[in-house]
Amino acid sequence: MQLQACGGGLVQAGGSLRLSCAAPRSIFSTFSGSDMAWYRQAPGKERELVASITRNHNTKYGDAAKGRFTISRVNAKKTVYLQMNSLKPDDTAVYYCYAERFDGVESWGKGTLVTVSS
């Protein structure tokens, strides 16, 4: 599944951004049957889970995202979103979209850079 992430940019601390990840070439049933997630990787750090949403819309959040970020999906648009509020400089990272199809095949998007200034 080809994933296209966008929405990153430069924002001041305390601000908000919404990331989008679309799978325009995916057929509806493949996207709707996939578990989706956002990961991030900051310079010098390992990639970490930010948030995930299953095909049944069950969500899970990494500790850094709890209470500030919200993951959602609109299957009709074949898109998953990450709404990020109260951003902190520590949220600065490249954010990657991830998908796991019903048959276990995994896909990664190219990443979108989020920079939070203090």
C-alpha positions in Angstrom: 0.0 0.0 0.0 1.5 3.3 -1.0 1.2 5.9 1.7 1.4 9.7 1.3 1.9 11.7 4.4 1.6 15.5 4.7 0.9 18.3 7.1 4.2 18.7 8.8 5.8 22.1 9.3 7.2 24.6 11.7 5.0 25.6 14.6 5.5 27.3 17.9 5.3 25.5 21.2 1.7 25.3 22.3 0.4 25.2 18.7 -1.3 22.6 16.7 -0.8 20.6 13.5 -2.9 18.0 11.7 -1.0 15.3 9.8 -2.7 13.4 7.1 -1.8 10.1 5.5 -3.6 9.0 2.4 -3.5 5.8 0.4 -5.0 7.0 -2.9 -4.1 4.0 -4.9 -5.4 1.5 -2.4 -8.8 0.0 -3.0 -11.3 0.7 -0.3 -11.5 -2.7 1.2 -7.7 -2.9 1.5 -7.5 0.4 3.4 -10.5 -0.2 5.5 -9.2 -3.6 6.5 -5.8 -2.3 7.5 -4.5 -1.2 10.9 -2.9 2.2 10.7 -0.4 4.1 12.9 1.8 7.1 13.2 5.4 6.7 14.4 8.0 9.4 14.8 11.8 9.5 14.9 13.7 12.4 16.5 17.4 13.0 15.7 19.5 10.5 17.5 16.6 8.6 18.8 14.8 5.4 17.9 11.6 5.3 16.1 8.6 5.3 18.5 4.9 4.7 18.2 2.9 7.9 18.5 -0.6 6.4 18.0 -2.4 3.6 16.2 -5.9 2.8 15.1 -7.2 -0.6 14.1 -9.5 -1.5 11.3 -12.2 -1.5 14.0 -11.3 2.0 15.1 -9.7 1.0 18.4 -7.0 3.5 19.3 -3.8 3.3 21.3 -1.4 6.1 22.2 2.3 6.3 23.1 3.0 8.0 26.4 4.1 11.2 24.8 0.9 11.6 22.8 -1.7 10.8 25.5 -4.0 13.7 26.2 -2.6 15.8 23.4 -2.9 13.9 20.1 -5.8 12.2 18.5 -5.7 9.6 15.7 -8.6 9.1 13.5 -9.5 7.6 10.1 -12.0 8.2 7.3 -12.1 5.0 5.3 -14.2 6.6 2.6 -11.3 9.0 2.0 -8.7 6.3 2.5 -7.0 8.6 5.0 -5.8 8.6 8.5 -5.2 11.7 10.5 -3.1 12.8 13.5 -4.4 15.9 15.3 -1.6 17.2 17.5 -2.3 19.9 20.1 -0.2 21.6 22.8 2.9 20.8 20.8 6.2 20.8 22.6 9.8 21.2 21.3 10.3 17.5 22.3 7.7 16.6 19.6 10.1 17.7 16.9 10.7 14.6 14.7 10.0 13.1 11.4 6.5 11.5 11.6 5.9 8.3 9.6 2.6 6.8 8.6 2.4 3.0 8.9 -0.1 0.4 7.6 -0.5 -3.3 8.3 -2.8 -5.0 5.9 -5.2 -7.8 6.9 -2.6 -10.3 5.5 0.3 -8.9 7.5 1.9 -6.9 4.7 3.4 -3.7 6.1 3.9 -0.3 4.5 5.6 2.9 5.5 5.2 6.4 4.2 8.1 8.7 3.5 7.7 10.8 6.6 6.8 14.4 7.2 8.9 16.7 9.3 7.4 18.4 12.4 9.5 21.2 14.0 8.3 22.8 17.2 10.1 25.9 18.2 10.3 27.1 21.8 
